[in-house]
Each structure stands twice: as C-alpha cells, then as structure tokens.
Amino acid sequence: MGAAALGLAALGALAGCSGEEGGGDDRAPEDVLAEARATLDETSGVRLSLATDELPEGVLGVTEASGVATHEPGLAFEGSITVPLAGSEFEVPVVSVDGTVYAQIPLTPGWSEVDPSEYGAPDPATLLDPESGLSALLTETEDVVAGEAVRGGEGNRDVLTEYTGTVPGDAVAGVIPTASGDFDVVYTITDDGELRGAELTGAFYPGGDTLTYELELDDYGLEQEITAP
C-alpha cells in the first residue's frame, strides 16, 4: 500500500473508532522530519519497498525494489529488483555487500557482479546511506507543510501524519541516479519518528517525463546478517 493509500486507510479506520482522537505533533514540520531522519539513520535495519506503476516508453529503469536494508555491520541489502527488458519485466534477486552488487541475471546461471547504474538503479544498499540515501531527503525537503494526524497501521495503534514539500533533484539522485529538477514529496511519519512511507513525483529519468515512486518502510530495528553469495 502506498503512502496516499495508507493515509486513506487510516482515515477510514479513524472514522470507525467512536470519536478516538489521532493525536498529532505540535513541533515545526522541519523538526519532525529531522527526527525521522535520525530514527532511520540509527536503526539496525528495515524492510523496504520502492515501486512505480509504469516507466516512460523507452526508459531502462527500476519498476520495483523490495527487501531488507541494513546499517549494521555495514550497508547491505538483500531482496529483488524488477526491471523491464526486451518487452518483459524480470524480477531479479539482488544482494549488495561492501559496495559490490550481485544479481541472478535471467538466463544466466548463478550470481554475477553487476553495475546497477546500467539498469538505471542505485546500489540498493545505499538507500540507507546517511549521507545520500532516503533519510537525507527528509532534511533536504523545502516548504514543508503538515497534514492532519490519523490513526492507522497494525491494530490501528499508530498515529500517522502526512508532510508535503519539495526536494531538489540532486538529493533524489541518491535514490534514482538520473533524477533531475524539483520533486513533489509526501511523507507519512509516525508520532514516534518513523518514516513509514513516501511518494516522490518528478523527472526521474532523461526526457523529462514525470512519474511517481512510492516507498514503504517497516520493521524498524530489524537485524539480519547479509553476506555475499
């Protein structure tokens, strides 16, 4: 479920809670985003997914990525990416450890070292890089506006607030390397400082076509040993 859908689901859940209030955060939005950055930077690992409905025609890029990303003992990722090749989409198992990305390439036995930039993708482990990954977007966001707080998540226990703003393309390039121009963003953040979702809309690929990537994160504090295949 994307960030927008998550917000709608939470609104529906709130409506059925017999007048239960969602709470909220009275701090400046920039302070909330800074806390969310620190929370993401300090966690041992998270489960994440990144997806877009459709790539512009002729663009080689990532339509989906999902898996576990860790900070400890170092930046690493284990999961899969989905890329369009020769008119079809392929889900490719991927492991990234110590700056090297390994993939099970379709029709090729075993694991191969790959350069993800050839597929319009970043090294997935760098999504948690404190300097240039997902968390860095939070404090690069400008003109931040807070929305209403609602309840949602598992058991309707979380208080979720959406924050909207814009992010420069050079910051987004840490997520999709060819991003350019300003991006509209919507974050979903819990009252205890966890970034749970984001929608980024802008020109991710050469040609200037606008599309949206949806990001979801959960299982903060996840610990998983990831090793090279």
C-alpha positions as a printed NumPy array, in Angstrom:
array([[  0.   ,   0.   ,   0.   ],
       [  1.412,   3.404,  -0.994],
       [  1.627,   6.43 ,   1.236],
       [ -1.543,   8.014,  -0.152],
       [ -3.482,   4.76 ,   0.158],
       [ -2.114,   4.283,   3.658],
       [ -3.444,   7.688,   4.603],
       [ -6.907,   6.881,   3.211],
       [ -6.98 ,   3.561,   5.029],
       [ -6.008,   5.261,   8.258],
       [ -8.735,   7.854,   7.807],
       [-11.274,   5.096,   7.386],
       [-10.026,   3.354,  10.498],
       [-10.213,   6.592,  12.47 ],
       [-13.783,   7.152,  11.411],
       [-14.721,   3.804,  12.975],
       [-13.056,   4.446,  16.315],
       [-16.011,   6.04 ,  18.141],
       [-14.517,   9.518,  18.224],
       [-10.999,   8.424,  19.206],
       [ -8.57 ,  11.263,  18.537],
       [ -5.488,  10.695,  16.38 ],
       [ -3.17 ,  12.903,  18.432],
       [ -0.59 ,  14.827,  16.443],
       [  2.714,  16.655,  16.72 ],
       [  2.864,  20.335,  17.611],
       [  6.508,  20.755,  16.597],
       [  7.659,  22.519,  13.449],
       [  7.405,  20.134,  10.466],
       [ 11.138,  20.506,   9.806],
       [ 11.86 ,  19.227,  13.331],
       [  9.665,  16.18 ,  12.757],
       [ 11.473,  15.384,   9.506],
       [ 14.841,  15.801,  11.225],
       [ 13.777,  13.327,  13.914],
       [ 12.589,  10.877,  11.236],
       [ 15.995,  11.153,   9.57 ],
       [ 17.782,  10.402,  12.832],
       [ 15.48 ,   7.432,  13.536],
       [ 16.155,   5.925,  10.118],
       [ 19.895,   6.577,  10.356],
       [ 20.115,   4.925,  13.768],
       [ 18.102,   1.761,  13.091],
       [ 19.958,  -1.508,  12.537],
       [ 17.774,  -2.312,   9.535],
       [ 14.369,  -2.   ,   7.888],
       [ 12.216,  -3.796,   5.386],
       [ 11.501,  -1.528,   2.43 ],
       [  9.884,  -1.413,  -0.982],
       [ 10.048,   1.075,  -3.842],
       [  7.701,   0.954,  -6.823],
       [  6.246,   2.883,  -9.741],
       [  3.238,   1.941, -11.849],
       [  4.906,   2.465, -15.216],
       [  8.148,   3.75 , -16.718],
       [  8.184,   6.189, -19.657],
       [  8.426,   4.447, -23.01 ],
       [ 11.982,   3.502, -23.923],
       [ 13.367,   4.089, -20.418],
       [ 15.501,   1.446, -18.738],
       [ 14.917,   1.682, -15.02 ],
       [ 13.506,   0.028, -11.923],
       [  9.777,  -0.6  , -11.602],
       [ 10.067,  -2.262,  -8.181],
       [ 12.63 ,  -2.971,  -5.483],
       [ 11.939,  -4.728,  -2.21 ],
       [ 13.919,  -6.391,   0.531],
       [ 15.869,  -5.832,   3.73 ],
       [ 18.377,  -2.992,   4.035],
       [ 20.782,  -2.758,   6.981],
       [ 23.23 ,  -0.369,   8.621],
       [ 24.949,  -2.988,  10.773],
       [ 27.585,  -4.315,  10.49 ],
       [ 27.643,  -2.198,   7.307],
       [ 25.402,  -1.   ,   4.496],
       [ 23.871,  -4.083,   2.861],
       [ 20.725,  -5.19 ,   1.027],
       [ 19.062,  -8.495,   0.238],
       [ 15.941,  -8.657,  -1.899],
       [ 14.974,  -8.161,  -5.517],
       [ 14.549,  -5.519,  -8.191],
       [ 12.168,  -5.638, -11.142],
       [ 13.371,  -4.244, -14.462],
       [ 11.819,  -4.208, -17.954],
       [ 13.948,  -5.975, -20.572],
       [ 13.029,  -6.81 , -24.169],
       [  9.349,  -6.06 , -23.632],
       [  9.031,  -8.13 , -20.454],
       [  9.56 ,  -7.492, -16.761],
       [ 12.026,  -9.59 , -14.795],
       [ 12.241,  -9.882, -11.015],
       [ 15.942, -10.204, -10.28 ],
       [ 17.266, -11.43 ,  -6.893],
       [ 19.896,  -8.991,  -5.64 ],
       [ 22.436,  -8.898,  -2.801],
       [ 24.648,  -5.898,  -2.056],
       [ 27.539,  -6.145,   0.4  ],
       [ 30.625,  -3.938,   0.864],
       [ 29.866,  -1.855,  -2.214],
       [ 29.512,  -4.83 ,  -4.568],
       [ 26.137,  -5.753,  -6.074],
       [ 25.356,  -9.345,  -7.047],
       [ 22.347, -10.427,  -9.105],
       [ 20.858, -13.578, -10.539],
       [ 20.555, -12.388, -14.125],
       [ 17.781, -14.044, -16.178],
       [ 19.023, -16.96 , -18.323],
       [ 22.44 , -16.802, -16.608],
       [ 23.339, -19.456, -14.024],
       [ 24.406, -18.462, -10.532],
       [ 25.226, -14.987,  -9.26 ],
       [ 27.006, -12.271, -11.231],
       [ 28.578,  -8.986, -10.164],
       [ 26.606,  -6.15 , -11.769],
       [ 26.712,  -2.384, -12.124],
       [ 23.18 ,  -1.282, -11.139],
       [ 23.596,   2.044, -12.95 ],
       [ 23.381,   0.096, -16.217],
       [ 19.758,  -0.615, -15.248],
       [ 19.008,   2.926, -14.125],
       [ 19.189,   1.82 , -10.486],
       [ 21.313,   2.717,  -7.463],
       [ 23.229,   0.227,  -5.38 ],
       [ 20.22 ,  -0.763,  -3.216],
       [ 22.339,  -0.815,  -0.062],
       [ 22.915,   2.922,  -0.441],
       [ 19.205,   3.56 ,   0.119],
       [ 20.164,   3.627,   3.814],
       [ 23.302,   5.698,   3.313],
       [ 23.026,   8.515,   5.915],
       [ 24.733,  10.96 ,   3.553],
       [ 22.893,  10.372,   0.273],
       [ 20.101,   7.83 ,   0.808],
       [ 16.454,   8.021,   1.763],
       [ 16.98 ,   9.725,   5.102],
       [ 18.916,  12.577,   3.503],
       [ 15.798,  13.529,   1.522],
       [ 13.983,  14.415,   4.731],
       [ 16.211,  17.302,   5.726],
       [ 16.587,  18.484,   2.121],
       [ 12.831,  18.981,   1.852],
       [ 11.669,  22.581,   1.44 ],
       [  8.337,  24.345,   2.078],
       [  7.183,  21.561,   4.39 ],
       [  3.509,  21.536,   5.402],
       [  1.961,  19.163,   7.947],
       [ -1.385,  17.489,   7.334],
       [ -3.886,  16.056,   9.803],
       [ -2.915,  13.249,  12.19 ],
       [ -4.836,   9.987,  11.803],
       [ -4.685,   6.517,  13.313],
       [ -3.589,   3.517,  11.259],
       [ -1.079,   0.715,  10.942],
       [ -1.341,  -2.708,  12.543],
       [ -4.109,  -2.768,  15.11 ],
       [ -4.768,   0.913,  14.429],
       [ -2.081,   1.692,  17.007],
       [ -0.007,   4.25 ,  15.11 ],
       [ -0.563,   7.98 ,  14.82 ],
       [  0.349,   8.945,  11.248],
       [  0.841,  12.409,   9.818],
       [  1.49 ,  13.369,   6.2  ],
       [  4.046,  16.073,   5.399],
       [  4.25 ,  17.61 ,   1.935],
       [  7.053,  19.621,   0.353],
       [  9.587,  19.724,  -2.479],
       [ 13.024,  18.116,  -2.819],
       [ 15.785,  19.131,  -5.268],
       [ 16.791,  16.586,  -7.88 ],
       [ 20.414,  16.339,  -6.725],
       [ 19.138,  14.927,  -3.422],
       [ 16.761,  12.483,  -5.139],
       [ 19.659,  11.228,  -7.296],
       [ 20.779,   9.177,  -4.304],
       [ 17.624,   7.096,  -4.809],
       [ 17.374,   7.19 ,  -8.629],
       [ 20.718,   8.35 , -10.119],
       [ 19.269,  10.122, -13.18 ],
       [ 16.766,  12.278, -11.256],
       [ 16.69 ,  15.981, -12.146],
       [ 14.64 ,  19.073, -11.298],
       [ 12.462,  19.583,  -8.244],
       [ 10.291,  16.78 ,  -6.872],
       [  6.981,  16.921,  -5.032],
       [  7.021,  14.684,  -1.982],
       [  4.523,  13.353,   0.551],
       [  5.921,  11.653,   3.667],
       [  3.987,   9.552,   6.16 ],
       [  5.607,   9.688,   9.609],
       [  4.531,   8.137,  12.909],
       [  4.329,  10.08 ,  16.152],
       [  7.457,   8.263,  17.388],
       [  9.525,   9.449,  14.441],
       [  9.431,   6.568,  11.977],
       [  9.208,   7.322,   8.266],
       [  6.696,   4.733,   7.051],
       [  6.006,   5.931,   3.528],
       [  6.843,   8.479,   0.874],
       [  5.639,   9.426,  -2.588],
       [  8.112,  11.224,  -4.845],
       [  6.886,  12.771,  -8.103],
       [  9.138,  14.312, -10.743],
       [ 11.545,  13.617, -13.614],
       [ 13.485,  10.549, -12.529],
       [ 14.807,   9.67 , -15.974],
       [ 16.178,  11.569, -19.001],
       [ 13.46 ,  13.024, -21.214],
       [ 11.608,  14.955, -18.526],
       [  8.614,  12.617, -18.147],
       [  7.039,  12.898, -14.71 ],
       [  6.254,   9.778, -12.722],
       [  5.751,   8.777,  -9.109],
       [  7.725,   6.325,  -6.989],
       [  6.078,   5.045,  -3.819],
       [  8.218,   3.999,  -0.883],
       [  7.194,   1.911,   2.125],
       [  9.253,   1.081,   5.22 ],
       [  8.536,  -1.109,   8.225],
       [ 10.187,  -3.461,  10.743],
       [ 12.476,  -0.792,  12.17 ],
       [ 15.193,  -2.382,  14.281],
       [ 15.323,  -5.465,  12.076],
       [ 18.574,  -7.419,  12.404],
       [ 19.682,  -9.636,   9.544],
       [ 23.133, -10.851,   8.553],
       [ 23.632, -10.317,   4.821],
       [ 26.627, -11.952,   3.141],
       [ 27.939, -12.089,  -0.417],
       [ 26.619, -15.105,  -2.353]])
